[in-house]
């Protein structure tokens, strides 16, 4: 298992967030349903890509600092770095 350095406070991402202009974000689907996670070029900008997280799944997502990430009210994110 990889060691992560926590760089912020975990928060819901029900609205566009740059997650502190992070490059690497730990994203948690804290519900029992699959949720769509979307990356945008900037808050309110064009969609760059999206991915589904299964119930209670947690993933690391790389993004550019200015890009925003959005999910459901039960999706949480925090900026991290490796090691």
Secondary structure, DSSP 8 states (H G I E B T S, - for coil): ---EEE-S--EE-SS-B-TTT-SEEEEEE-SSS-EEEEEESSTT--EEEEEEE-TT-EEEEE--TT-EEE--TTEEEEEEEE-
